[in-house]
Amino acid sequence: MSNNIRVRFAPSPTGWLHIGGLRTALFNYLFARHHGGTFILRIEDTDQARYVEGAEQDIINSLKWSGIEIDEGPDSSGDFGPYRQSDRSEIYKKYADELLASGHAYYAFDSSEEIEAMREKYKTEDDPNPKYDSRTRLSMQNSLTLSADEVKKKLNAGEPYVIRLNVPENETIRFEDEIRGVVSFETAGIDDQVLMKSDGLPTYHLANVVDDHLMEISHVIRGEEWLSSTPKHLILYNCFGWNPPKMAHLPLIMSPSGGKLSKRKAEEQGIKVNVRDYIERMYEPEALVNFLAFLGWSPGDDREIMSMKLLCDEFALDRVSKAGAIYDVQKLHWYNEHYLREKTPGTILPRFKEVLTEKEIPLKNDNYLQKVIELLIERVSVLSELPESGSFFFNAPVDFDEKSVKKAWKENTSVLLNEYMTEIEVLSESDFSAEQLKMKLTDVIEKAGVGFGKLMLPLRVAVTGTGSGPDLFQSMELIGKVEVLNRLKTAINTLG
């Protein structure tokens, strides 16, 4: 394949970057890097009514966090700018005028009421939602039905209008999708799409085609939901006499319960749909990238852990599936646990301090915090879970888990704990080690003639407030002698 590969990720800043959008960006990026090509970010911001302040920066931040490098874009150099569609209005007007002059587009002056009346008039049982198309356009107020003078008068009078695509009748639009093979559409099912809106801005369809051509895009890699737009785009390429880029439509991301992963379904299943949610919850970017790469793509063998570099080396469109890919949260956590546990406590420390500060938990010294990380890292899926999982390292428990108390606290528990306290009180600070603490517990249970669990579980409840957690003796060593003894006294006084 030629090295002149140019692909683009072209989101609309109408909200925070969706997880599906990040996967689309990732697949474009992997394809570009695999072929030594160029990855372009283009902001499609012509829908001013739905524009969200800060959304463009959110897109850029999310790509940067994920490790996706932008070669050309709004904040990058490039010879094909501007890279925001709102800065390209004059370009679109020029090409819309070309389409009008060649008869491939026409002015339409219809009001929304007139369009609604047309739909009512042409509605049938077989066609309950008639379109503005080759069947209905000749009954409407447009430059196909009005004389040149009437059109001129309306334009001079400043009457609102749109420019529509003059879709050819009874043709078959056929193309080869790089993922799906040969796809065809009949023009009878395609409406005369609006190309320029009444506010003078282009719709997605015109701007998309013009920009892809002028930016010399070689491959359009986008979600399956855009498949039905492709024939409209190919008609436009034909009208201009341009060669279209190659098309590749990625499979849908599916909900674990079936169907497309909509916002509603995601919320029902506790799935976060915006990339910023994963950033805020402190997921590992390598984990999310690895997980998303496998949503619809496979290296062709049983490998699952792949770095960004390896993904770039291995990525190919012919290994992208046509079938939808299920968003498995447990699999994402599996990836995240892997990448999190690969990191050293020192690497994790700055982010751990950040989340502690956010939760207004007083910071301890770095050595203490690194030991907390070592003890807890195998017990969490995401870094942001560390403070909750190890809350007892920072504050004495104010209450005790009821189920654990019921299971642990028996008639002689306080007696055994008092005996254990007596044993460890005599230890010096330097001798207050996990090894010594375990030996002292062994001495107490052997003397009392009871099983290990008779004292181990109530000891854990007293020190941590819960019935499970990291190694108890290492935890006690870290918490320190004075604090451990205070907690044991509190538990005995509280639980009796």
N, C-alpha and C positions, 0 to 999 in steps of 0.2 A: 504494500500500500504506500502511496506517495506520502512524503513527510509533510506535505502542505495541508496538514490536518488542522482545521479550525472549528472549534465547537463553542457553543455559548450556553450559559445558564441565564435565563431571562425571566426572573420573578417580577411580580407586581407588588409594590410596597403598600398593599392593602391590609396588612396584618403581620404578625410575627412569623418568621420563617417556620414553615411546617416541616415535620420530620420527613414527609414524602418529598418535599422540595429539596431537602438536604440530600436525600438519596439520589435524586435526579442530578443535582450538582456533582455529587461524588462520581456517578457513572460517567458523566461528561469529562470530569477531571482525569479519571483513570484511563479513559480512552485516549485523551489528548496526550497524557504522559507516556502511555505505552507506545504511541507512534511518534513521539518527539514533536507533538503539535502544540497548539495554542489554546488556552482556556480563557474564555471571555466572560465577564459579568456585564450584562446589559439590564438596566432597570427600565421595565415597561410601565411607566407611570402616567399613561394617558387617561386612565380612569380617575379623574380628579375628585369625583364625588365620593369615592371609596378610599381615597388616599389617607394613610395613617401616619401621623408625625412620628418620626423615629424608626419607622419600619425599614427604611433603606439601610440605616446604620446597623440595625439588628441583623439584617441579611449579611452585611460585610463582617460584623463581629462573629457571627455563627460560622461562616466559612473559615475565617482566620483561626478560630478556636478548634475547628475540626482538622486543621492542617491542610486545607485546600488553598493553594496559592493562586491568586488572580494574576494572569499575564497582562490582560487589558481590561479596563473598566473605568468607572467614574473617578476613582482615586488612583488610577495607575496610568502609566504612559501607554500610548497606542496610536497608530496612524489611521484608525477607522472611526474615531469619535465624531460627535459627542456620544457618550454611552448611556445617556438618559434620554428616553424618547420625548420627554417634554421639551428638550432642547433641539429637537429635530423637526419641528412643525413645518418649516418651509420646505424641507425635503419631501415630506409626505404630500403636501399640497401640489408640488410639481408633478409627482407621479399620479396623483388623482386626476389632475388636469389632462395628463397623457391618456388615461383610461377614458375620460369623457370624450376627448377628441377622436379616439379610435372607435368609439361606440361600445367599448367593453364595460362602460359604467354609465349611469344616468342620474339626473337630479330627481329627487322625490320630495314633494311638498306636502304629503299627507299628514294630517293631524293624528294624534293617538286615537281620537274618536272615530275618524274615518277608517283607520286600520282595524279597529275593533268591529265596526259595522261590516267591513269586508269579511272578517272571520265569521261573523254570524251568518252572512249571506251564503258563503261557500261551505259552511259546516255540513258534514254528512256523517252518517254512522261509521262509514269506513275512514273518514278523515275528520275527526272531531276538532282538530286544531289546524285549520288551513294556514299556509305560509304565504308570505309575500314572495311569489315566485313566477315562473313562466305562465302558470295557469291564471293567476290573479292580477298580475301587474298591469295588464292592459285595461283594467277597470278602475285604475287609481290615478291620482293627480301627480303625474311625473312627466319627464321630458320625452318619454316614449309615446305618450298620449296627447300631450299639449303641443301646440305649434311653437316654432322657434320664437315668434314674437311674444306669445304668452309666457314662455319660459323667461325671456329677457325681461319682461315687465315685472314678473314676480321677483327676479333676482335684483333688479334695480330698486324695487320697492322694499327690499330688505326682508322679504318673507322668509321664515325659517325653512331650512331644507336639509336633507341628508344626501349623500352620494351612495348609490347602491351598485353592487356588482351585477352585471347583465349575464346571468348564468345561462350558458347554451342549453338548448333543449335536446332531450333524447340522445344524450351522449353517455359513454361509460368512461369513468376516470379510473385508470388502473395504474398501480405502481407496485414496486417490490420493496417491502419493508425489510430492513436488515435483521429483524427478529422474527417477524410473522410471515415472511414470504410474500406471495402475491396477494394484494388486497384490491378490491374494486368497489366502486360506488356508482350508482346511476344518478345523473344530474336531475332526474325527475324528483328526487328526494332532497334536493339542495335548495335552500331559499336564496333569494337575492340579498345576500348579506350586506349590511351597512358597512361602508368603507370609511366614510368621513361623517362624523356626527354633526349635529346642528351647532355645537360650540366650536367647530372648526378643527377639532382634534380627531386623529384617526382612531379607528377601532383596532383591536388586537390584530385582526387578519391582515389589513393593509400594512400596518407598521411592521409586523412580524416579517412579512415577505420582503418588503423593501429593505429592511435592515439586514436580514440574512443574506440578501444578494449583495448589498453594498459592503458588508463586512466580510464577504467572501467565505461564508460559513460552508464547510464541506459536508458536515453531518449534523442533522437535527436529532438529538436524543432527548426525548421527553416522555411524560407519562401517557399511559393508554387512554386517559380521558380526552386527549387531544387528537386521537385517531380520526374522529368524525370531522375535525376541522381540516384535515389534510387535503381532501378533494377541493375545498374552497381555495386553499393555498396553491395547489397545483394548477387550478384554473387561472389564478392570477399570474403565476410564472409563465404560463402559456400566453396570456394576454400581452405580457411585456416582452415575450420572446426570449426569456431567460432559461438557463438550465437550472433545475431545482437541485438543492443538496440531497444527499441520501437521507432517508428517513428511518428512524428506529424508535418504536414505541414500547416503553418499559411496562412490565406487568403491574397490575394494581397491588397495593399493600392491603392485605385482607385482615379482618378482625378475627381473633381466635374463635369467636362464636359464629363466624360465617359472614359473607358479604364484605363490601368495601369498608375499610377502617374510617368511618365517619367520625366527626367530633363527638357526636352523641354516644356512639358505640365505644369510643375510646374512653370517655368519661365513666361510662358504666363499668368498665373493666380496669379502671385505675391506670390507663395508659396516657402518658403525657404526649400531646401532639405538637407542641412547639419546642424548637431546639433550645430556646432560652431556659425552659424548664429543666432540661438535662444539665445545662451549664450551672444553673442556680443550685441544683441538687448535688452538684459536684461529681457527676459521672466522669469517667476517664474518656477523653476524646477518642483515644485509640480503640477503646471498646465499642463505642457507638459507631465509629467508622467501619470496624471489622464486622459488626453485626449487620449494618445496613448493606454492606457489600454483598453479603450472603442472602439478602432479601431479593431473590430473583436471579442470582448469578451463582455459579459454582466453578471452582478451578478444575473440575473434572476428576478429582480424586478425593480422598477422605481428609485432606487438610482442613482445619477450621481456624487455627490461629495464624493470621497473616498480617504483617505490618503494612503500612501505607506503601512503602517501597516495593514490597513483594506483590501487593495487589496491583500496582502500576505495571510491574513486569509481566504479570499473568493475565491481566484483564483482556477479554475479547467478547465482542458482541454475539458471536455464535454460541457462547455458553450462557447467554441470558435466556431465561425460560419465558415461554408465552403465558404460562399459568400464573395466577395470582400467588403472592408470597405471604404466608401468615406471620403476623407480628407476634412473636412469642416473647413475652416479658421475661420469663424465666431464663430463656436463652441469652437475652441481653444481660441479665444479672450474672450469668455464668461467665460471659465475656468480661464483664466489669470486674468481677472478683479476680479473674486471672490477671488482668492488667494492673489492678490495684495492688495485688500481693507480689507482683514483680518488682514494685518500687521499694526503695529503702525507706526506713522511718524518717531519715533526714530529708529525703525528697518530699515526703508527704507533710512534714512538719509545718511549713509556711501556710499551707491550705487548711490544715487542722486548726492552727491558731486563728485563721480567718473565720472559720465557722464557729469556733468558741466565742470569739468577739461578737459575732452576729447574734449569738444566743445569750449574750451578756453573762457568760460563765467566766469567772476570774481566772486569768492565766497563771500557770505555775511555770517553774523554770524549764528550759528546753530539754534537759536530760530527763526530767520527770515525764514530760509530754511524749518524748520519743519512746519511753518504756511503756506508756499507756498504749501507744500505737502498736508496739510489738505484741502486747497481750491481746489486743482487740481485733487486729487486722484480719484474722481468720474467721471472725464471727460476724462480719458485716459484708453487705453486697456493694454498698456505695459509701464513699467517704463521709457524706453528711450524716450517716447513721452513727458515727463514732461517739459523739457527745451523749446521745441517748443510751447507747449500748453500754457506755462506761461512765454514766452519771455519778456513780458511787466513788469514782476516783477524785471527784471534785467537791462533792457534798455528802455528808452523812445521810443515810436514808431517814426520811421523816415518817414513812409508813412501811409496812412489810406486806409482801405478796400473800394474800389470804390462803390460796391453795397450798403454797409452800409451807406456811405456818401450820396449817392444819395437818400436813403430812409430817413436818419436822418436829414440832414442839410437843413433847410428851411430858409425863409427870416428873421425870428425873432430869429433864433437859437442862434446867437452870443449875442444878447441882453439878452436872458434868461441865457446863460452861464456866462455872465458878472455879472448878478444879483446874480447868485449862488456863484460865486467867492467872491463877496462882503460879502455874508453871512458867508462863511466858513473861510475867512481871519481873522476874529476876534476870531476864536476859538483858544484856547491855544493848545499846543502839546498834553497835557493830555486829552483835550476834543475832540481831533480830532479822534473820534470813529465812528464805523459803525452806531451806533444808532443816534448820533448827525448829521452825514452826511446825513442820510436818512430824519431826521426831517427837516433839512434846505432845502432839495430838495422839500419836501412837502409844506413848507412855500412859496417857490418861485412859484410853479405851482398854488397854491391856490390864491395867490396874482395876478398872471397873468391870471387866469381863463382858464387854458389849462389842457389837460389830462397829466397823469403821463408820458406816452411815449414820449411826445413832448420834454422832457428834459432828460429823462433816457437814451434813445438810443444815442443822440449826446454826452452825458456825457461819456458813455462807449467808444464811438469811440475816443473821445479826450484823455481819460486816457490810453486805451489799444490798440487803432489802429484798433480794430475789432468790429463787432456787436454782438458778443456772448462771453461767458466766465463764470467764477465762480462769486459768489456773488460780485457785484461791490463795495458795501460800505465796506465790509470786506477787499477787495483788496486795496481800497483807504487808509483805515486805516493802512494797512501794508506798503504800498508804502511811506506814510508819507506826511505831510502837504506841505512842501517846494516843493517836487517833483511833487505832484498833481497840485499845483498852476502853476508851470512852464509848465506842460503839457497842462493845460487848455489854458494858454496864447499862447503857440505854436500853438495849434489847431485853435484858433480864428484867429491868424495872418495868418495861412496857408490856412484855408478854407474860411475865410471871414465871 
